[in-house]
Amino acid sequence: MKKILIALLLVTLSLAGCGGEKDSQGVDRDSSKKIVIGVDDDFPPICFHNEKNELVGFDVDLAKEAANRLNVDIEFKPIAWKNKREAITSGNIDMIWNGLDITDERKEYMIFIKPYMDDRQILLVRKGSDLNIHSEGDLEGKSVGCQAGSTSDCYLMRDENLKNALKDYKTYDTFTAVLDALKSGEVDVLICDEMVARYEMNKNPDELELINVKIGTALEMSVGISKDKVKLRDEVQKVFDEMVADGTAKKISEEWFQADLIKY
């Protein structure tokens, strides 16, 4: 009987050890779990492929650091940005970590960690364009382009008066496509996230010009997670808090933007 009890105790201890590793705070980390992150992989500097075809970007680095601290594998799965609701509600992805603004419409099918950056929509035009734009109302009669499903696209779709005042309004599946449309003269104005606009203007100072006109209201950037994954949201929140507290998030921001844009 004694031998049987010892054997059962050893089995119990062995099974207890298979539950996952613990971090320095004693929190269980499931090393067998993989998180699938939906991304727009053509959205520099947030997420894009470099010259070696490696996936890089500001939010890519944040997500990798969080996954490392959670001791989990991650898979970045490209999605069509306009189809993000279907991607996350179908279970094809667990979360979206990709320059995602918090909006009322997105709250219908996602839960979010605490917002970590402010975001606003501004304008990009071709260098030397004489469009006389000083306010949102000056877009009247202009040809405007946006990425389909973006925050700026959602805003224009809600503001029928502004949309109807435009000469025409065109959406494109990727940011690169709408940027190319601007450069070629297919559209007069591109509306996009400020950080993306500034990144592209700095890369192409002889081609592009930024017009510092705010479109809509300023929003907050976060990580959107499937509504049925509350535990995952809480785990990501915990490690992101740690990344802010120890300066890692600040360092990543400075590497991409030469400034600490983390809001906490």
N, C-alpha and C positions, 0 to 999 in steps of 0.2 A: 504493500500500500504506500509506504514511504517513497519508494522509487517512482510510483505512478504520480504522486503529488509533485515530486520534483520535476518530472517530465512535463506535467501540465503547466507548472510555473515557468519553465524555460520556453515553452511554446507561447505562453501569454506575453512574456517579455519580448520574444522575437516579433510577434505581431504588433506590439506597441511600438516597436522601433521602425515599423514600415509605414507609419503614418505621415512621414515627411520630416524634413530638417527644421531646426529652430534657429531663428536669427539671434542677434546679440541681446534682444529684448525678450527672448523666449517665446516668440510667436511662431506657430507652425507655418512652414513653407512647403507646399506640395510640389516636389521636384518633378512629379510625373505629369503635371498639368501643362497644357500649351494654350496660349492666348492668341486668337486670330484677330489682327488689327486691320480694319478696313482703311485704305488710303487712296487718295488721288496721287498717283506716282508721277504726275507731270505738273507739279505745283511748287516750283522753287520760290523761296529757299526753305519751304516747310518740308517738302518731300519730293525728291526727284532723283534721276539717275545721273551720276557723274560721267566723265569721259571713259571710265573703266566699266561703265554699266552697273556700278554699285549703287544701291539705294542709300541716299544720304539726305540730310536735312535737319533743321532745328527740332521738329517734333519727332523725327526718327531717333535722334540722339536722346531726347528725353524719354521716349518709350523704351529704348534699349537699356538705359540706366535703371528705370523702374523695374523692368523685367529681371535684370541682374539682381536687384535687391529682393525681389520676390522669389528668386531662384526658380524661375519658370522659363520655358522656351516660348518664343513668339514667332508668329508668321505674319508678315505684312502682305495683305491680299489686296491688289488693286481693284477698285470698284468704280463704276460710273457715278460721279458725284450727284447727278440728278436722281439716281436710283438708291440713295443711301438708306431711305426708309425701308425699302424692300430687302436690302442687304442685311440690315441688322434685325428686322422682325422675322425674317425667314430662318435665322440661326446660322447663316453662312459666315457671319463674323460675330465676334464678341463685343467689339467696341470700335469706335472711330477716334483716332488720335491724329488729327490732320488739319490744324488751323480751323477748328470747328467752333463756330459761334453758338452761344446759347440763345435760342429763340423759343417763343411760345409754341410754335408748330413742332419743333423738334422735341420739346418736353412731352409731347403726346406719345412718343415711342422710345425715348431715351431717359436715362438718369445721368447725372453729371457729377464730377468731382468739383471741388471749389474752383472757380475761375482763376486762371493764373496769368492772364494778360488782357489788357484792353484792346479793342479793335474798332476801327471805323473804316468806312468806305470813302475813297477819294478818287480823283480822276488822273488818268494818264492820256497824253496826246502826243502827236508827233512833234518833234523839235521844230520850233519856228511857226507852229500853227497860230494863226491870228483868229481865234474863235471868240474872243471877248467874253469869256466865262468867268463870272465873279460870284455866282451863287447857283444853287440848284435850278432855279427858274431859267437861267441862261442856257440850259440844255435844250430849250425849245427850238425846234427846227434843225437839230443836229442828229446825225446818225450815231447811235450808241450801241456798244457791244458789251456783253457780260458772259461769264461762264455759266452755263445752264446749271441751275440748282444752287448757285452761290447765294450768299447773303444779299448781294446787290441785286441779283435776279429776283429773289423773293420780294425785296422791297419794291422794285419797279412793278412787279406783277400785282402788288396790293395797291399801288398808287396809280389808279387809272388816269387821273388828270395829267400827271407827269408823263406817263407812258404815251398817252394820246397826243401830247404836245410835241413829241419827238418826230423828226423826219422819218426815221425808221428805227426799229429795235431788233437786234440780232443776238441770238445766243449760240454758244459753241460748246462742244462737249468737253474740251480741255482748255486750260489757261493758255497753253502755247498756241492753240488755234486762234483764240481771240486776240492774243498779242500779235500774231502774224497778220490778222485782219487789220489791226490798227496800223502796223508798219506799212502795209500795202495800200492803205487808203480805202479799204473796204468799209471801215467805220471811222468816224471822226474822233470818237472818245471811247475810252475803255474805263469802266467802273470796276474797282477791285479793292481788296484789303490794302490798307496803308503800308503795312510792312512789305507786302509783295510788290507794291508800286515803287517803293523806295529802293528795294533790291534791284528791280529791273532797270530803274533810272540810273542807278550807280553803275550797273553793268553796261548800259548803252547810253552814255551821256550825250553822244552826238546824234542819237536817233529819237530819244524820248524826253518828254518834259512833264513834270508833275504839276498839276493845278490843285492847290491846297483848298479845295472846296469840299466841305463835309456833305455826304449824301446820307439821308436818313439819320438815325440816332446811333450813338456809339454803343457797341455791344461788348460782350465779354467772351473770351476764348476759354474753352475747357476740353475735357475728354468726355465723349458721349458713350455710354455703356448700355447694353441691352437691359430692359426694365426688369427682367427676371434674374439678373446677376447682381443683386444688392451686395452680397459678400465680396464679390470681385471689386465692385466700386469702392467699398470700404478699405480693401487691401491696397488698391492703387492710391487712394487718398492718403493712407498712412505713409507709404514710402515716398510719395511726392512731398508730403510735409517734411520728411527727413531730408529730401534733396534740397528743399528751400532752406531749412535750418542750417545745414552744413555747407551751404554755398555752392553746391554742385549745379543747381538750376541756373544760378547767376552766371557761373562760368560758361555753361553751354550757351546762354543768351549772348554773352560777350563775344564768344567765338563766332557767332553767326551775324550779330548786329552791331558789334563794337559798343554795346551798351547793355545795361541790365534792365530789360523790359519786363521782368517778372513782377507781377503785381500780387501781393499777398498781405 
